[in-house]
Amino acid sequence: MRLAGKVALVTGAGKGIGRAIVLAFAREGAHVIAADIEGAPAEEVAAEVRKQGGRALGVAMDVSVKARVDAAIAAAREACGPIDILVNNAGITRDAMFHKMTEEQFDAVIAVHLKGTWLCSRAVVQEMQERGYGKIINMSSITGRVGNIGQTNYCAAKAGIIGFTKSLAKELARYRINVNAIMPGFIDTEMTRGIPEDLRRQKAADIPLGRLGLPEDIAKAALFLASDESSYLTGGILEVTGGKFM
């Protein structure tokens, strides 16, 4: 029960990686707040936790809008107590080749990934500073390091999260707040299942460990960063890629 007594907030929790993180944290004793832009998927995940005997609350949260972030976190804090662990996982894609990408597509991705990470972190940091404890885990991507065709918006946001993570880690280290990021590779989620099967097989063949990643692989990394086992790690970028691009 590595997270016993801790309160954890996970954004983008309605499915995929976020859902896997919520379930993993709950199994380790955390009181988990599952946040998603739609309240129904968030509550479904929370209900699944409660059915398994854990503690969870589902909340609707648009991470790109400050007022909605603040309101959702205030409600979660009132119901569950101070937030010890924040996982900034919410994300979207609006893929297009650069010459066809619209300003709206670019802004939407930056707003959710990068601004959302900034807003959610800002909403919990002061209380963490006052308590002298906190864990912030940001979700980047291997594409933030190597780029990807048709994703200039997404890759820019994910690269920005790396810089944000390292800067915030330096600012908050004196308060005993650990700030780290996870850099997933190609993960088998609803988002990636839209890719043609032959291309998915090709991508799996290019991975040294010989398979696509699972949401649970990322959840295990998040669990390590959320636990006291990572107390001497901050500003780190943990690649979970099966060895791709090493």
C-alpha positions as CSV (number, residue, x, y, z in Angstrom):
1,M,0.0,0.0,0.0
2,R,2.6,2.5,-1.2
3,L,0.1,5.4,-1.4
4,A,-1.9,4.8,1.8
5,G,-3.2,8.0,3.2
6,K,-2.4,10.0,0.1
7,V,-4.9,12.0,-2.1
8,A,-4.1,11.8,-5.8
9,L,-5.7,13.8,-8.6
10,V,-5.4,12.4,-12.1
11,T,-6.5,14.4,-15.2
12,G,-7.6,12.7,-18.4
13,A,-8.8,9.8,-16.2
14,G,-11.8,8.6,-18.2
15,K,-9.9,6.1,-20.3
16,G,-6.5,4.8,-21.5
17,I,-3.5,5.8,-19.5
18,G,-5.4,8.0,-17.1
19,R,-7.8,5.2,-16.2
20,A,-4.9,2.8,-15.7
21,I,-3.2,5.3,-13.3
22,V,-6.3,5.8,-11.3
23,L,-6.8,2.0,-10.8
24,A,-3.1,1.5,-10.0
25,F,-3.1,4.3,-7.4
26,A,-6.3,3.1,-5.8
27,R,-4.9,-0.4,-5.4
28,E,-2.0,1.1,-3.5
29,G,-4.3,2.8,-1.1
30,A,-4.7,6.3,-2.5
31,H,-7.9,8.3,-2.3
32,V,-8.1,9.1,-6.1
33,I,-9.8,12.0,-7.8
34,A,-10.5,10.9,-11.4
35,A,-10.9,14.1,-13.5
36,D,-12.0,14.2,-17.1
37,I,-13.5,16.9,-19.4
38,E,-16.7,14.8,-19.3
39,G,-18.1,14.0,-15.9
40,A,-19.6,10.6,-16.9
41,P,-16.3,8.8,-17.9
42,A,-14.7,10.2,-14.7
43,E,-17.5,8.9,-12.5
44,E,-17.4,5.5,-14.3
45,V,-13.7,5.0,-13.4
46,A,-14.3,6.2,-9.8
47,A,-17.3,3.8,-9.5
48,E,-15.0,1.0,-10.7
49,V,-12.5,1.8,-7.9
50,R,-15.2,1.9,-5.3
51,K,-16.6,-1.4,-6.5
52,Q,-13.1,-2.9,-5.9
53,G,-13.2,-1.5,-2.4
54,G,-11.1,1.6,-3.0
55,R,-11.9,5.3,-2.5
56,A,-12.4,7.5,-5.5
57,L,-14.3,10.6,-6.7
58,G,-15.2,11.5,-10.3
59,V,-15.1,15.2,-11.3
60,A,-15.6,17.1,-14.6
61,M,-12.7,19.3,-15.4
62,D,-11.6,21.3,-18.5
63,V,-7.9,21.7,-17.8
64,S,-7.6,24.5,-20.3
65,V,-9.9,26.9,-18.5
66,K,-8.6,28.3,-15.2
67,A,-12.0,28.9,-13.6
68,R,-13.0,25.3,-14.2
69,V,-9.7,23.9,-13.0
70,D,-9.9,26.0,-9.8
71,A,-13.6,25.0,-9.2
72,A,-13.0,21.3,-9.7
73,I,-9.9,21.2,-7.5
74,A,-11.6,23.2,-4.8
75,A,-14.6,20.7,-4.8
76,A,-12.2,17.7,-4.8
77,R,-10.2,19.2,-1.9
78,E,-13.3,19.7,0.1
79,A,-14.5,16.2,-0.5
80,C,-11.2,14.3,-0.1
81,G,-8.7,16.6,1.6
82,P,-5.5,18.3,0.5
83,I,-4.0,16.9,-2.7
84,D,-0.7,15.1,-2.3
85,I,-0.2,13.8,-5.8
86,L,-1.0,15.4,-9.2
87,V,-0.8,13.6,-12.5
88,N,-1.2,15.9,-15.5
89,N,-2.3,13.4,-18.1
90,A,-5.1,15.1,-20.0
91,G,-4.5,15.3,-23.7
92,I,-6.0,15.6,-27.2
93,T,-4.7,15.4,-30.7
94,R,-5.6,17.6,-33.7
95,D,-3.2,16.1,-36.3
96,A,-2.5,17.8,-39.6
97,M,0.4,18.5,-41.9
98,F,2.0,21.8,-41.0
99,H,0.8,23.6,-44.2
100,K,-2.8,22.5,-43.5
101,M,-2.9,22.9,-39.7
102,T,-5.2,25.7,-38.6
103,E,-4.5,28.1,-35.8
104,E,-7.4,26.6,-33.9
105,Q,-5.9,23.1,-34.1
106,F,-2.6,24.4,-32.8
107,D,-4.1,26.4,-30.0
108,A,-6.4,23.6,-28.8
109,V,-3.5,21.1,-28.4
110,I,-1.2,23.6,-26.7
111,A,-4.1,24.7,-24.4
112,V,-4.9,21.2,-23.1
113,H,-1.4,19.7,-22.9
114,L,0.8,22.6,-22.0
115,K,-1.4,25.3,-20.5
116,G,-3.5,22.6,-18.8
117,T,-0.4,21.2,-17.1
118,W,0.5,24.7,-16.0
119,L,-3.0,25.5,-14.7
120,C,-3.4,22.3,-12.7
121,S,0.0,22.5,-11.2
122,R,-0.5,26.1,-10.2
123,A,-3.8,25.2,-8.5
124,V,-2.2,22.7,-6.1
125,V,1.3,24.0,-5.6
126,Q,0.7,26.6,-2.9
127,E,-0.9,24.0,-0.6
128,M,1.9,21.6,-1.3
129,Q,4.5,24.3,-0.4
130,E,2.7,25.0,2.9
131,R,2.7,21.3,3.8
132,G,6.3,20.7,2.6
133,Y,5.3,17.7,0.5
134,G,4.0,17.0,-3.0
135,K,4.4,14.9,-6.1
136,I,3.7,16.3,-9.6
137,I,3.9,14.0,-12.5
138,N,3.6,15.4,-16.0
139,M,2.8,13.3,-19.1
140,S,5.1,14.2,-22.0
141,S,5.8,11.9,-25.0
142,I,8.7,10.5,-26.9
143,T,7.5,12.7,-29.8
144,G,8.5,15.7,-27.7
145,R,12.1,14.6,-28.2
146,V,12.1,13.1,-31.7
147,G,9.1,14.8,-33.4
148,N,6.5,13.3,-35.6
149,I,5.1,14.1,-39.0
150,G,1.7,15.8,-38.8
151,Q,2.0,16.7,-35.2
152,T,3.9,20.0,-34.9
153,N,1.3,21.1,-32.3
154,Y,1.4,17.9,-30.2
155,C,5.2,17.6,-30.3
156,A,5.7,21.3,-29.4
157,A,3.4,20.8,-26.4
158,K,5.1,17.7,-25.3
159,A,8.5,19.2,-25.6
160,G,7.3,22.2,-23.7
161,I,6.2,19.9,-20.8
162,I,9.8,18.7,-20.5
163,G,11.0,22.2,-20.1
164,F,8.2,23.1,-17.7
165,T,8.9,20.0,-15.6
166,K,12.6,20.8,-15.2
167,S,12.0,24.4,-14.4
168,L,9.3,23.7,-11.8
169,A,11.4,21.0,-10.3
170,K,14.1,23.5,-9.6
171,E,11.7,26.0,-8.1
172,L,10.0,23.5,-5.8
173,A,12.8,21.3,-4.6
174,R,13.4,23.4,-1.5
175,Y,9.8,22.6,-0.5
176,R,10.3,18.8,-0.8
177,I,8.0,18.7,-3.8
178,N,9.1,16.3,-6.5
179,V,8.3,17.2,-10.1
180,N,9.0,14.6,-12.8
181,A,7.6,13.6,-16.2
182,I,6.9,10.4,-18.1
183,M,7.7,10.1,-21.7
184,P,5.6,7.2,-23.2
185,G,6.4,5.6,-26.5
186,F,3.8,4.0,-28.7
187,I,1.0,2.9,-26.3
188,D,-2.0,0.7,-27.2
189,T,-4.8,3.0,-26.4
190,E,-8.1,4.1,-28.0
191,M,-6.2,7.1,-29.5
192,T,-3.6,4.8,-31.3
193,R,-6.1,2.1,-32.3
194,G,-7.2,4.4,-35.1
195,I,-3.9,3.7,-36.9
196,P,-4.1,1.0,-39.6
197,E,-3.2,-2.4,-38.4
198,D,-0.3,-2.9,-40.7
199,L,1.3,0.3,-39.5
200,R,0.7,-0.8,-35.9
201,R,2.5,-4.1,-36.6
202,Q,5.4,-2.2,-38.2
203,K,5.7,0.1,-35.2
204,A,5.7,-2.9,-32.8
205,A,8.4,-4.6,-34.9
206,D,10.6,-1.5,-34.5
207,I,10.5,-1.6,-30.7
208,P,13.4,-3.5,-29.2
209,L,11.1,-5.2,-26.6
210,G,8.9,-6.4,-29.5
211,R,5.5,-5.1,-28.4
212,L,3.4,-2.0,-28.1
213,G,3.2,-0.5,-24.6
214,L,0.2,-0.9,-22.5
215,P,-1.5,1.8,-20.3
216,E,-0.5,-0.3,-17.3
217,D,3.2,0.1,-18.2
218,I,2.8,3.8,-17.9
219,A,0.7,3.4,-14.7
220,K,3.6,1.5,-13.1
221,A,6.0,4.3,-13.9
222,A,3.5,6.8,-12.5
223,L,3.2,4.7,-9.3
224,F,6.9,4.8,-8.8
225,L,7.1,8.6,-9.2
226,A,4.1,9.0,-6.9
227,S,5.6,6.8,-4.1
228,D,8.3,7.5,-1.6
229,E,10.6,5.2,-3.6
230,S,11.3,8.2,-5.9
231,S,11.9,10.7,-3.1
232,Y,15.4,11.5,-4.4
233,L,14.3,12.0,-8.0
234,T,13.1,15.4,-9.3
235,G,13.4,17.0,-12.7
236,G,13.6,13.5,-14.2
237,I,12.1,12.5,-17.6
238,L,11.3,8.8,-17.4
239,E,11.2,7.2,-20.9
240,V,8.8,4.2,-21.1
241,T,9.2,3.3,-24.7
242,G,10.2,-0.4,-24.9
243,G,13.7,0.8,-25.9
244,K,12.5,2.8,-29.0
245,F,14.9,5.6,-29.8
246,M,17.4,4.7,-27.2
